[in-house]
Amino acid sequence: MKNALDCKIEIDRHIHGRRTVLFLDYDGTLTPIVRNPQEAKLPESVYDVLQQMCQSIDTAIVTGRSLECIKKFVPIDNIYFAANHGIEILKTNGETKCFAKAEQLQAMSHVRHYLKQNLEEFDGCIIEDKNYCIAIHYRNVPNEDNIRKIERIVDASIMNQPVKKSHGKKVYEVHCMESWNKGSAVQWLLREVFNPPDTRQENIVCFYIGDDVTDEDAFKALPNEAIGILVSKEEQETSANYRLNNPQQVEQFLRWLAQ
């Protein structure tokens, strides 16, 4: 797969004269993956380029982080947030939209109690409770046997519950909505916010940049003319069009796009 930095002329030709909409993952895309999720702070140089970009490009961060957390990490007013894998959306005017229903939150309460009761014995296991999603980080768990036990406990917690499990980079996540994902959020934002009925689709080109399995849902949901960019040094199966090796290359690409 071609590196987007090597294809700037090709990409520029594709977007010339059209309005640009940008969707960005956070962890592993704007910031490197770190051992402690709370230490994944946005580099100041990336903050600066996002500030610049938001002046001319509609930008949304689509993340598994909670809305409260991502707002702290990216304190920019004129940016859209689709948090908890898009279950809750914050517009730039302060309006919020939540797609979860009461019965789904009730099911999450059962899952939350089960996980906290059964995972406390595992050294290095971090439970990140985001209300609509629960992330079980096992990056710091010392042995494979314990990781397999942790997954069995996660599977048991969601049995007969209207929730779903996903698997990212050294993390299991339980989502309160079985049929909603980052792709659903991208489609909603394009339809309801970025592409009102009086705007012709061919006048808009959107980008999605992400690094994880959950970002594949977004790549697949993009319109035909959109550009998906996978953040990965390794070649892998993906629905993206291009790749960037790491968050440092993402920053370079964003600086070019913001010009």
N, C-alpha and C positions, 0 to 999 in steps of 0.2 A: 504494500500500500504506500502511496506517495506521501511524503511529508508536506504538510500545508505550507511550511516556510519556503519550500522549493517551488511552490506552485502559485505564488502571489500574482503573477501576471494572468494566469488562467482564472484565478478566483476573482481578480479585479474586473476582468472582462465579463464575468458572470453577474457581478453585482452592480455594474456601471449603470447609473441613472435610476436605480431602484432604492426604495426605502429598505433599511436593514433592521432586522430584529435579532437580538442575540440572547441565547439561553446558555447559562453556565452552571455546571456542577460546582461544588465547593471543594470537598476533601479529595485530594489526589489530582485536582484540576487547577484550582487557584492556589492551593497550599499543598505541600508534600504530606504524605501519610506519616503520622507520628504515633508513638507507642501509647500516649495518653491523649484521647480525643479532645480534652479541654485545652491542650497546648497547641492546637492547630490554628494559630493566629495568622491573620492575613498580613503578608509582608507589606511594609509601607509603600514600596514601589508599585505593588499591584493595586493597593488602595488608590494611589494617585492616578493610575491609568484608568481604573473604573470610574473615578470621579470625572475624568476628562471624557470618557466614552459616553457616559449618561447624558452629556449635553447634546449629543447629536444622534445617538442610537438607543432605541428602546431596548432595555436590558433587564433580564430576569435571572435570578439565581434559583435553580431547581435542585433541592438538596434533601438528604435524609435527616438533616438537623432539625431541631425544633425551631419554631418561629422566634421564640425568645432568644435562643442561642445564636442563630444566624444574624439576627439584628445587632447583637452585641459584637459579633465578629466582623460584620460589614455595616458600619454605621453611616450609610449613605441614604439620603432621603428620596432621591428621584430614581430609585431602583425598585423593581418588583421582586417579591419573594414567594416562591412556592416551596413551603417547608413540609417536613414529614412526608417526603416523596410526593408532594403536591396535594396532600389532603387539606392543608390550610394555606390560603393565598392572601398575601397582603399587597394591596395596590399602592401606588405612590400617593394617592389622596387620603390614605389612612383607612380605607374601607377593607374589611377582612371578609373572606369567604371560607367556610368550613364545610366539607362534603360528608363528614362522618355523621352517623345517626346514633341516637341514644342507646339502642340495643347493641351496637358495635362497641361503644364505650363501656357498656356493662360487661361485655365479653372480655375486654381488655383488663378490666378490674380483676377478673378471675385469673387471667394469664399472669398479671403482675404479681399477685399474691403467690401463685404457684412457683414462679421463677425465683422470687426473693427467698422463699422458704427452702428451695432445693439447690440453689446455686451458691449459697454463702460459704460452703466448705471448700470451693475450688480457688486455690491461690491464683492470682493474676486475672481472674474473670471479672470483667467490669459490666455492670448492668446500667445502661443509660436509658432512663425513663423519660420519654418525650410525649407522654399522655396518649397521643394517637398512634404512636409506634414505640416499641421497646427494642433497643439494640443490645445484644449480648456480645461484647468484644472478647475474643479469646487470643488476641495477639500475644499477650504476656503469659498465657497458660503454658507451663513448662513441658508437658508431655502429651503425645498424641492420644493416648488412652483416655486421659481426662477430657480432651477435646471431643472425642466420640461420646463420652458420657454426657457432656454438656449438650450436645446435639440431641441425644435421646430425651433429655429432660425438656428441651425446647419443644420437641415433637409431642411429648406427652402433655405439655401445657396447653397446646392448641387443639387437642383432640376434641372433636364434636363442638368446636367453637366457630362462629362465623368470621374467622380471621385468617390471615395467610402468613406463611414464613418465606423470607427470601434470604439469599446467601450472598454477601459481598466479600470484600477483602478482609479476611480474618474477623468476620462479624456475621452473626445470624440476626435477622430482624423479624419481629412480629408486627404486622400491620393490621390496623383495625378494619380496613376495607379490602375485601378479597379481589374486587374488580377494578381497583383504582391504582394508578402508578404514575411515574414521571411523564410517560407519554400522554396519559389522560390529562394531566395538568397543562402540558404544552399545547395540546389541541384546544383546551378550554380557553387558555390565554390568547391563542391566535384567533379564535372565533369571537370571544367576548370583549377582548381588550385591544389587541393589536391590529385586528382586521375587521373593522365594522362593516356592515352590509354595503355601504356606499364605496368601499375600497376594493379595487380589482386585485385579485390574488396575484396576478402576474407582475404587479407593481411592487411586490414585497419579496424579499429574499431573507430567509432566516437561517441562522447558524445554531447548532447545538454542540457544545464541547463538554465531554465527560469521559471518565476513565473506568467506570465500574460496570458490573453486570446490570445493575438497575438502570443505567443510562441507555442500554440497548432498547428498552421499551420506548424511550424518547426518540432514538434514531429511527426506529420503525414507524413512529407516529408522524414523522415530519412530512410536509408536503413534498411533491416530486422535485420541485426546484430548490429545495433546501439543501444545506451543506452540513453533514454530520462529521465531527472530528473526534476521533478516539485518542485519548492521552495514554500512550503505551510505547515502551521501547521495543516490545516484542510483537511480532506478527501474530495475529489471532483472528478468529472468525468474528466478524462484526458487520453491522448494517451501516457503519459510517463510511464516508467517502474518502477521508484523509486521516492522517494521524499526526500527532505531535509527541515528542519523546517524553516530556515531563512538564511540570508546572513552570519551569523557567522558559521553555519554548512557548508555552501558552501565553506568558507575559509578553514575549517578543511578538507573537502573532497579534495580540490585542493592541499593542502599541502601533503596529502597522495598520490595523483595521480602524483605529481611532483617528488616524491622520486625515 
